[in-house]
Amino acid sequence: MTPKWELVSLPRWEMVAYWILSFSSHFYSFYQLHSFSKEHEVSLDKEVQLERGFLLWGFKKDPTDFEWSFWNEWAWRSLLWSLIGHAVVSRLAYYYLPQYRLAVFAMYGLISAGWILGVRGVIVLMLHLSISLVVAQLRSPVLSWFCSLLLLSTLNVSALQDLQRGWYTSEDQYYLLLFSTAVCSLHCISFCLEMCWHPLQAGRPKHCSSLQNCALKTLIYQFLKLTAFCFYHPLFYNGPIMTYKDFSEQIERPLCKVSALHVFSGILRLCVWWCLAEFMIHFMYMHAIQSNETYLEMLPPWAMGGLALALVQFFYVKYLVLFGAVSLLVRLDGLEPPTLPRCVSIMYSFTGMWRHFDVGLYKWLIRYIYVPLGGSRHGAFRKLLSTALAFGFVCFWHGCHDYLLYWALLNWVGVLVENAFALLFSSPPLRHAIVYCLTPRMQRRGLALISAFSTAFLILSNLFFLGGTHVGRIFWKKLFVQDWSSVAVPMVAFLYCFAQVGIEWDMR
């Protein structure tokens, strides 16, 4: 939501004050949430069965964040070892079978998926790949999209869910298949659309003179490339998302030498991030509290602010770990993974959140939904429609639950409002008036003040996503309706500080 005039730096003392106030508000609100957690520890333990802490002596651990517990358990059970195996196999393939690296990736990915998901799980994924590839032979993006959406919708069919659950001895194995299928669907869409747009580059043997003379060989070659892309082990279960265009271009490049120091520093960062995430769920029981409306209603204002910040910050640190581990392996294979998420406390706009948090998904949406539908090149209505369908697809891909609908709607409205304000402030009459009346530094302060309100609604939308409808509803009622008169000024003031820090970060 940055207008097109150039922003300037503020005095050093002023920026230091913003940093101090930002950190102080985080620490104080976290302390208030910690105090509330300890005060109600006994009752929370009875409801959610807090685990015995192992990272901090004398603290119990909140185990109720499904995603963190799920991936931690699977990491130690199998995924950590299969990822290490991928790194070894990839390095051996580079030295001894460089011309067959793609085939080695496909084979290792299939074997690893079969070991973890079972033969039936792999068959389900291969069916998705085969159907998508056959439909893509018609070279129609509309048909490919229709097929992909139809396949995605099968993830929400109760009869199929019950059938797949029956294949496994634990619910976690079914969810791993579900997550893998969802990620695989994005890869299939990417490959098939690239093939519709650029059939010669997407999947055709270089030595094949014509499509008519080697149709079967071409189809096999395409299937191999699609399998290698979808079953590429580091990105197979949870992303981050890469487009087929980026994957195919980078996989052909010579492997860059990666120093042992780079690998060691990457592992050390992962350990620090993992310890920080564990510290947060030992120090604050935010997930246990947000799952119970009674505790949410009891939270005092500062503790409620701490809960909001803790939920979004934990989500950020969690994905630093999940994406960071995978990105390290991807770099060892000579690929450039999407940039890791940016800290949510320096996000001051809906647009910035989408651009800088899940960068891979953002690029995927831009390339395959926003730009093909017209984007910003064909007028306001096409831009509005393109943005709505992009958010609608993300909602559908995540499962299309009611809280996701609220989250997608808030994000869509937020992006549109920010773009409208940016267009308004950049219009010649208003822009000239602002430049005439306000110094560059005052213009930046005005932008930060407007961004503070945008940040408030950005946090609210993320609470719908992270906590569900009841969390978003209670936060709206307590902070924006009941207690607005008492919390508005300090909340906007601290969000203003966050926005100034974020603007400074963007400038530098």
Summary of the structure (lengths in Angstrom):
residues: 508
radius of gyration: 24.5
end to end distance: 17.3
largest distance: 75.8
contacts: 1619
relative contact order: 0.12
helix: 78%
strand: 1%
